């Protein structure tokens, strides 16, 4: 503005903006999802479910350590600890004192929960969840990101972790499970049902099925002795105890437990339910169209779900 010209009266405003905005074309969720975003959302869903599975298993173990001064069935408790991972160090329960076994299990639980360098531990699972969520932050709501930010062990448990009491750790796990459940609930109730949501839910279904199969394989298949004491914690970890009691109202037996956790399509925690959900998602994914006359394009099967690649 090198030159100012004074006017005798008001000057009419001049603008290049449209006085009346044009009508916006209505849209629905498009299928042009970048492959990197689809991949990140898929792993985001897997890591949500992986963290929840670890928390449920840890809570089941710790609750059995704190129920009684000298818990019974230490052998079953040791098997539940082994199900956490291949590198979990479980003491030999034969011939050892109960106090010594419990102290060893307590040390291993705290290490698995709080040790940042622990491979496959809870700390690593939460860090992976946060890192993957940061890659798709523009796809997550403010409430979702607020929950993810709270899933920090230093924030949730600021006191000394080496001498943590099991009762306080149990309260911590309950709070973590509430946050993870809220995170899953926001994903189910707030995300539009586009390809992004489908890939995230596919990750959750895949991880839940794998977790259930690995839990049953570790605790039941590898165990040669009596299996009945392990059925109650398995139902508890799979959040299916109430369904079992409502249906059978009797002592625990292996066949109905396996049916509920593996084959029941109405149980959202069963493996069969996860497989049906995965099949339904695949049916709604974008499909490749034939580009040549007389058949499909070379290397592409007509009707096979595809992902649009965008680098």
N, C-alpha and C positions, 0 to 999 in steps of 0.2 A: 504494500500500500504506500507507494511513493507519492501519490497525488491524492488529495482529498478535495472533492467538489461539494460545496455547500448547496443545500436545496432550500427553497422557500417553504416547502411543505413536506408532509410525510411521504416516504418513498415506498412504493409497492414492493413487497418482498418477492425475490426471484429465486426459484429453486428448481433443480433438475430432478428432484424426487417426485414420484407420482403422487398427486393429491389423493387419489383413490387407489389403494393397493388392489392389484388384480386378484381374482379368486384363486385360492390355492387348490391344486389338484389333490384329491383325497388318495391316500396310499395305504397299503398294508405292508407287513414285513416282507422285504425282498429276499430273493435267494442268492444275491451276489455277495456272499460272505467270503472275505479273504481267507485263504487257507491257513495263514499264520494265526489269525484270530480264532478260527475253528479249532485249531490244534491247542491253543492256549486255553480256550474255554473247556475243551475236553479234559485236559489235565487239571484245570481248576476244579471241575466236578470230581475227578478221581481223588484229588488231594483233600477235598472236603470230607469225602467218605472215608479216606484212609485215616485222617486225624480222628474222626468220630469213632471208628473201629478201635483204634488204639486206646482212646479214652475209656470206652466201654470195657475193654479187656482189663485195663489197669484198675478201674473202679471195682470190677468183680473180684480181682485178686486182693486188693487192699481191704475191701469190706469183709472178706473172710479172715484176714489177719487181725482185724480189730473187733470182731464180734465177741470173742471169748478171750480170757487171759491166756489159755493154752488151746488154740484151735485144734480140732480133730481133722482127720483126713488131710494130713500134710502132704501125702503122696499125690492126691488130686490137685492140691494147690500148686505143687511143683509142676504138674503137667499143664496147668493153666498158664504158669509163668513161661514154660517152654513155647507155648503157642504165640507168644509175643514176637519171637524172632529166632533165627538160627543162632545168633551170637549171645543169647541170654544165658548167663552162667547160673545154673541151678545146682545147689548142693545135693549130695547123695543123702536121701532121707533114711536110709537103712543104717541103723546103729548109732545115729547121731541124736543128741538131745534136742528137744523141741525148741528151747530158747535159742540154741545156736543156729538151728535151721531158720527160725523166724528172723533173727538178726541178719543172716546172710541174704534172705529174701528181701528184707527191708532195704538193705544197701543196694541190691540190684534194682529194685523198683525205683528208688530215688535217682539212681544213675540213668536208668532208661527214660525217666521223665524229665530230668533237669540238665543232664550233661549235653552241652552243645556239640561235642565231638562224637557223640554216640550215633553210630550208623543205624538208621531205621528207628531211632527213638522219637519221642514225642516232640522234643525241641526241633529236630530236623524237619518233622512233618509240618509243624506250624510255620517254620521259616520258608519252606517250599510253597506252602499255601499263600503266604504273604507275597512272595516273589512272583508267583504266577498271576495272582490277582492284580499286581501292579502293572503287568503287561496288558491287561484288558480293563484298566480302570475306567476308561471312557464308556465301557459297556455295563458298568455297575452303578447302582443307585447310591445316593449319599448314605442311606441307612445301611445298605450292605457294606459299604466301605467302613462305616463306623464300627460295625461288629468285627470286621477283619482287623481293624486297628486295635481292638481290645483283646484279641487273641495273642497276647504277649505274656509269656511266663514271668518275666521280670515285673510287668505291670500287675498281673494277677496275684503274684506271690512275691512281694518285695523283701520278705524276711530271709534269714539265712536258710539255705536249702540243704546244707550238709546235715544239720541236726533237726530237720523238719519232722514234726510229729505226724504219724499216719492219719490221725483224725483230721488234722488241718489239710493234709494232702487230699483226703477224701472230699472235703468241702470244695477244694480247688477243682477237682475233677468234675464234681456236680455242676459247678459254675461254667466250666469249659464246655460240658455237654449241653448246657442250656444255650450258650452262645452258638455252638455249632448247629444245634437244632433250629435256632432262630435264623441262622444263615441259610440253611436248607429251606426253611419255610418261606423266606423272602424270594428265593429262587423259584419256588413253586407257585407263589401267589402274586408276584410282582413283575416277573419278566414276561414280555410278550412271547407268544409261542412261535418264534421264528427259528431259523436254522441255528442261531447262536444258542438259544435255550436248549434245542435238541442235542447239540454236541455236548453241552454241559451236563445234561441229564444222562446222556449215554455214558459219559465218564463216571458218573455216580453209580449207575446200574452195573457197569463193568466191574468197578472196584468193590461194590457190595457183594456181588456174586463171587469174586475171587476171595474176598475176606472170609465169607462163609465156608467156602470149600476148603480153604487152607486151615481154618479153625477146626472143622470136622476131621480133616485128614490128620492134623497134628494130635488132637486129643482122643480120637476114637480109632482111627485106622492103625496108628502106630502103637496103640496101647493094648497089650495082650491080656491084661487082667480085667477085673470087674469094671464095667463102664457106667453103672447106674449112678454113682456119686457125681459124675461129671455132667449128667444130663441137666440138672438144675442150673448150674452156671452157664451152660451153653444156651439154654432158653433165655436166661437173663441177659447175656451179652447180645443175643439176637432180638431182644425186646419182644419176645413172644411168650413170656410166662403167663400173662393173663389169658391169652387165646387158648393156650393148652389147658389151663385150669377150667376155663369156661366150657370147653368141649368134652373133656374126659373126666374131670373131677375124681381122679384116682391117683395112685402112685405112678411115678414116672417109669415109662417103658421106652425102650430104644425104637421100635418101629414107628409109633406115632410121633416121636420127636423128629426122627429123620423125615417122615412124611411132611411134617409142618415146616421144616427148615429147607427141604429140598424140592418137594413136588407140589406143594399147595400153591396154586396160582392166585388164590385170594389173599395170601399173606404177603404184604409188601416187603417182608424181609427174606422171603424164600428165594432160592436160586431160580426156580421156574418163573416166578414173577419178574425177575430181572431179565431173563431171556425173552419173555413176551414183550416187555417194555422196549428192549433193544430192537426186536423185530418190528414193532410198531414205528419206532423212530426211523428205521431204515426205509420203511415204506413211504415216508414223507420227505425224504431227502431229495434234492434235485437230481434228475436223471438225464443221462446223455441222450440226445436226439440223433437219429441217423442222418448223416450228412451226404451220403451218396445214394443215388437211385438204385433200387433193387436190393437194399440191405443196409446193414450197419456200416459205419465207417471202420476202416482197418484198425484193429486193436481195441475197438470199443464194442461191448456187448449191449444191444438195445435193452433198455430197462434197468441197467446197473446203476446204482446210486453213485454220483460223482461229487467232487468238491471243486468249486471254481478257484483256480490258482491266481493269486494276485500278490506279486512281490514288490 
